[in-house]
Amino acid sequence: MKPTTHQARPLCLIRCVLLVALAVNLQAADAPRLNFISIVTDDQSEWSVGAYGNKESRTPNMDRLAREGARFVNAFTCTPVCSPSRATFMTGRYGTQLGVTDWITPKQGKDGVGLPAKTVTWPGILQQQGWRTGLIGKWHLGDVAHNHPTQLGFDTFFGAVGGSFKPKDPELELDGKLTSMEGFGADILTDAALRFIETNRAGPFALLIHYREPHMPYGPVPDVDAAPFANLDPTIPIASGTNAAQVKQWTRAYYAAIHSVDRNLGRILTLLDELKLGTNTIVMFTSDHGYMIGHHGLHSKGNAYRIDKLAGAGRQTRPNMFEESVRIPWIVRWPGVTKPGQKISQRVSNIDTYTTVLGMLGAKAPPGNKQEGADLTPLLRGKRITPHDAIYAQYDLQNDAVDSMRMVRTRDWKLVRHHFTGGADELFNLRDDPGELKNLYGLAAYTKAQARLQKQLTEWQRSIDDPLLNRLEQK
């Protein structure tokens, strides 16, 4: 029996829907995979970028990315010092889960301290799924063979396996050999990045560029980067004991180093346009952690030192989780997805990098690989989600001082515990005191807020099997 006209219409409609769905799936399967470029600076604060409100630093290319993509305005690092922050960035796991809790000294690096052998990294996942992967610049996650970049997800590596390197005429690893280079480090790294992009233009590729700038020493830099700030009288924070002339000199040099990165970022964006790769290449820009130049009377990051102790008493480290140390710039230009000038206000962390990069590129994480971050792709697509009720951070200082800091930060509050140092714990009401000038820890009026935050912090420590919590509970 043939179906009636009334019956045939629904059947036809169902067939049409199925055919359209099949066509969409086939089109998605045949669609070329996106390229990915990640740019990470060293010691660059959020406050140093024009797109984040700085009117004296000159960052036109970072600002261009923000205009053409999405800017996270509440982005944080899990550890305000290089090696553990970079370990988190690569793996979506906290430093204590990886055995990397402070910056790795040259001796430690040669002794095998670094990312454990066979650690799953997001570049490694992309490598296994068909992306050509490269790292150019700073690694600082171990010097020996088993934790070399080429053993942890990268097809090619050009740069420094250790910490920093000279800003001019550096020695860098090239084809497995330490090689003397002539020129300025940021330019040399960018030259290598441009060659990688041209060589792999057929894609898909994933390129990570880790500049040493604006890490100390801030210079020398090319004249083109220093000149814009030669006569600048920079706005600086003034704290008790601050040598204003010194802080201004540091600030000018810091801005010049950032300008060097920004100028080279412009070279990368220009090449993408020339090769017509801009429409199928995601570009992500961020830093490993924040930085202070005079803020709270300090210089540097989570292991900052007091400016008023530069002379006479010697350098004095001040372990901290101040906003300037833990806030990072994070900008993503995802063609066809992020809206131009998009601002994302939800709190996010660099521990989210692993899941988010895989989400953007449609790569699949291996089953059973524990990671702690959230997938931020819905935010980048313009959807409203709350990836984190609170941001957590940790830092076990070993090299510049001894301290074990743990932080929980909500929208309005921040609790920082300094274990084994005695009397250094901090509680700040960020709504009323965004500059973190008044420590409320231990005050009777804030007992409930302190207890609530401590409960959150302890629960998080249990969830990641924090060895510090085990030590505290055994005391």
N, C-alpha and C positions, 0 to 999 in steps of 0.2 A: 504494500500500500504506500503510495507516495504521500509525503506530508502535505498538509494544506498550506495555503499561502500564509495563514496566521502562524502555523507551526514553523514554517521555513524561515521566517524572519529572525526569530531568536537563534536558530541554528547558524544562520549566516552571520549574525552579529558575533556569536561566540567564535566562529572560525576567523573572522576578521580580527578580533581582539588577540587571538592566539598567534595569528600571522604577524601582527604588529609587534607583539611581545618578542616573538622569535627574531624579527628583524632588528629590534633594539638590542637584544642580547648578542646577535651576531656582529652588529656594528660596534658594540662595546668591546667584544672579544678581539675584533680586528683593529680597534683604535690603537694608534702608536702610544707606547708608554712614555710618560713624561720624564724629562731630564730633571735633575735636582742639583742645585748649587747651595751649599751652606757656608756662610762666612762667619767666623768666630774671631772676635778681637780679644785681647788679653788685658784685663784690668780696666775695661771701659765702663764707665758709669752710665746709668740712664740719663742723669742730669747733663751729660756732655753733648747730647744730640739735639740739633735744632728742632726736629720733629717732636721732641719731648719738652720743648719750651725754652731751650737755651738760645738767647739772641746774640751771643758773642762767639761761640764756637761755630765754625763754618763747615757744615756737613751737607752740601747740596745733593749728593747722590744717595746718602742715607735717607734724606728727606724725600727724595724722588721715590724711593721704594715705598715710603710711608704713604705718599700721595697716590701711588698706583696700586697699593695693596692694603694689608691690614696691620694695625699697630696694637700690640698688647700694652696696656698702660698700667697693669698690675702684674708684672712678671717678676719672678724671684728665682734665685739660685738656691740649691739645697745646701751648698757649702761655700762660704765666701773666700775660697782660696783655690788655686788652679787645679791640681791633680784630682782631688775627689770630685770637684765640680765637673771636670771633663769626663771622669769615669761615669758619673750619673748621666751626663749628656749622651754618651755612647750606648748606655745599657738600660736606662729606665730603672736603675736600682740605686740605693743609697750607698755611700762610701763604706759604711760599716758592713754592708752585705758583701762587699767586694774586697775588703782588706786594704782600702786606700782611704785614709782618713786625714792626711795632711799632705802638703806639697812634698814631692819626692826629691830628696837631696841627690846630688850626683853619686855619692857612695851607695845610697839605698837603691838607686836605679841599676847600678852595676852589680849589686848583690841580689837582684831579682825581684825587688819590690815593684809592683805594677799591677795591671789588669791580669788576673789569673789566666793561665793557658786555656784555650778553647772557650773563653768567655763569649757569649752570644752578643754581638753588637748589631745595631741596625744597618751599618754599612755591610756587615757580613751577610745579613739576610738578603739585602739587595744584590750583593755579589752572587749569591747562590741562585737568585731568581732572574739573572740575566743582565743586570746593570754592570757597566764597566766602572769600577770604583777607584778613586784616587784621593790621597791626602797630601796636601802641600802645606808645609809650615810646621808649627809646634805640635808635638805629640805629648810628651811629659807623662806617659803612663807606663814607663818601664823601658830599660835599655837593652836587656838581654834578648836572645833569639825568640823565646817562647812568648814574650809580650811585645814583639816588634809589630808595627802596623800591618806588615804584609802577612802576619800570622793571625790577625784579628779583623780581617774583613776588607783589606785594601789590595787591589791588583798592583798599584804603583804607589810609591812614597818618595817625596823629595822634601827634605826639611831637617829638623832637629829632633831626635828622639828624646833628648833631655829637656830641660826647662827652657830658659831664654837663650838668645844668641845675640851677637853684636848687631846693632842697628845698621852698621855700615861695614862692608867687607866681611861678611860672616863666613864661618865654616859650616857647611850643610852637607847632609848625606845625599849623595847622588849616585844612583845605581849601586847602592850598598857600600859606597866608600865616602869617607869624610873628605870634602873637597873645598878648597878656598875659593870664594866668590868675590868678584869686584862689583861694587855698587851698593845701593841702599837696599836693605832687606825686603821692605814692602814691595819695591819695584821688581826685585829678583823673583819673589814668590809669584807676583802677578804675571810676569813673563812666562813662568812655568805653567800657571793656570790657563793662560791664553793658548799655549801650545796644546795642553790637554784637551781643551774644548774643541779646537780645530781638528785635532787628530780623531776625536771621538764624536764628531758632529752628527754622524749617522745615528748615534744613540742606541739604546738609552744609556745615559751615564749619570753617575752621582759623584760630584766633586766637592770635597771639603777643603776650604782654605782657612788655615789658622794663622793669622798674623800675630807677630810678637808685640806690635804696637797696640796701645800706648804704654806698655810695661816700662818700668824704669830700667836703665836710663832712657829718658824720653827721646834723646837725640844722640847723634846728629840726624837731621832729616834734610832733604833737599831744600834749597832756598825757596822754591815755589811753595813749599808747605810752611816754612817758618815766616816768610815775609808778611802774610796777612795779620800776624799777631805781634809784629815787632814793636809797634807803638800802642798796643792795646793796654788799657788800664782795666784789667778784668775785675768784675764783681766777685768778691770772695767772702766766705763766712769768717766772722771774727769771733774767736774764743779767747779766754784768758790765757795770756802768755804767747799769743800768736805773733810771729814776726811777719807783719803784713807784706813787706818787700819780698821776703823769701817765698811766701805763699803765692804771690802774684807771678814771680818768676817761674815757679813750678807750673802754675796754671797755664801760662803762655806756652811753655814747652809741651805740656800735656795736649793742649789744643792743636799744636803743630803736628804732633805725632798722629793724632786722630785725623787731621786733614790729609796726612799721607795715605792712610787707609782709605779715606773717602775718595781721594783722587784716583786711586787704583780701582776702587769699586766702580767708578765711572768708566774706566777702561774695559772692565768686564761687561758692564751693561751695554756699552757701545758695540763690542764684538757680538754679543747675542743679537743685537738689532741687525748688524751687518750680515750675519749668517742666517737671519730669519729664524732664530731659535727662541726669540723672546716669548712667542705664543705657546710654546710647549716645554718651557723650562720654569720650574718653581725656583725662586730665589729667596733664601731665608738669611736674615742677618741678626746676630745676637752677640753677646759677650759671655765670658765664663763666670763673671761675677761683677759686683759694683766696685766703687772706689771712693776715697775721700781725699781731698786736698784742703785741709783746714777745718772740715766739718768735725764738730765735737772736739776741736783741738788736736785732730789726728791726721796722719798721713798714711795712705795705703788702704788695706782692705780688712778682712777679718782678723788678721794678725798685725794690725796697724800699730804705729808707734806714736807716742806723744810728742808733739812739736815742741812743747816747752821743756822737754828733757833732751833736746839735741845737744846742748852744751853743758859742760860741768858734770851733771849726774850720769851722762851717757844715755844711749838709746833705751827706752822703756816701752815694752810691748803692751798694748791694750787690747786683749781679745774682745771681740764685739760682734753683734749681729744688728748694728744700726741699719736703718733703711738704706742709707747710701751704700752700704756694703753688700746688701742682699738683693737690691733691686737691679734688674738688668733691662737693657733695651731688647726688644724682640719684635721683628718686623717680617712679615711673610707676603710675598707677591706671588699669588697663585692664579695665573691667567684664566679668565673665564669663571672664576669662583669667587675670589675675594673682591669686594667692591672697592673702587678707588676711595682712598681716605678713610677706610673703615677703622673705627676705634672699638677695641674690645676691652671692656672694663672688668670682666670676671677675673678672679685671682687664679693665676697659673704658675707653673714651676718648670724649671728645665728638666725635671724628672719626667715631664710629659713629652719630651722630644721624641723618644723612641717610638711610642705608640702613635704619635701624631704624624711623624714622617712616613711610617708604614701605611697609615690611613690615607694620607694624601696621595701616595703612589700606588695604592691598591696592592701592596705586598702583604704576604701572610706571615705572621710570626710562627715559629715552630711550636708545636703543642708542648705544654708543660714548662715553658720557659717563664719563670716568675719575674714579673716586673711590676713596678709600683705606680706608674703614671697613668694619666687619663688621655683619651683620644680627643684632641681639641678640634678635629675637623668640623664637627657641627658648628662650633663658634665661628670658624673661618667661612663657613657657608651661610652665616647670618642667623643661625638658630640660637635660641636662648636656652642654655643649660648652665648648671652650676657644677663645674668639674671638681671643686674642692670646697668644703666648708671652712677649712683652715689650711694654711701653708706651714710645712714643717721643715726644719733645717737642723743640721748637726755639724759640729767641727771639733775634732780632738786634736788640739795643738800638741806637737811634740818637738818641733824644730826651733821655733822662735820663743816659745814659752810653753808652760804646761797648763792645760785647761781642758775641760770637756764640756762644751756648750751644746745645749739643746734648746730649740726655739719652736713655739707655736704662735702663729699670727693669724688672727681673724680680721674681720673688717675693721673693728674698733679697738682691738686689744693685741698686745704682744707680751708674751712671757718668755724670758730668756733665763735659763738656769746655767750657772757656772759651777760645775761640780768640782769638788776638791780644792777650791780656791778660797772659800770662806767669805761670806758677806758681800759677794759681788752680784747676786741675783738681781734681775731687773723686771719690772712690770710697768708698762706704759699704756696709757689711754690715748690711742692714736687719734681718736675723734677730737678730743679736747687739746691734745698735745702732740701734733704731728711731727714736731721737731725733736721729740723724745728728750725733753729737757728735765722732766720731773719723774724720778724713779719712785713708784708707789709700792714697791715690793715690801711686804711686812706691815704696811699701815692698816690699822683696824678697819677703816672705812671701806677697804677694798678686799676684805677677806674672802667674800663669796666669789668675786670675779677671779681672784687668784686661785682658789680651790677648783673652780670650774675649769680653768685653763690647765691647771696641773693634771686634772683627771684626763682631759683630752690628750695632753702630752704623753702621759703614762700609757694610755691605751694605744697610741700610735707606736710608742717604743716597743710594746708587746707585739704589735702586729708585724713589725719588721725584725723581731728577735734581736733587739738592740743589746749588744754585749754590755754596754754601760749600765742598763737597767738590771741586768743579772748581777753585776758587781755591787750595785747599790743595795739590792735585796739580800745579798749575802753578808752585808756588813752587820 
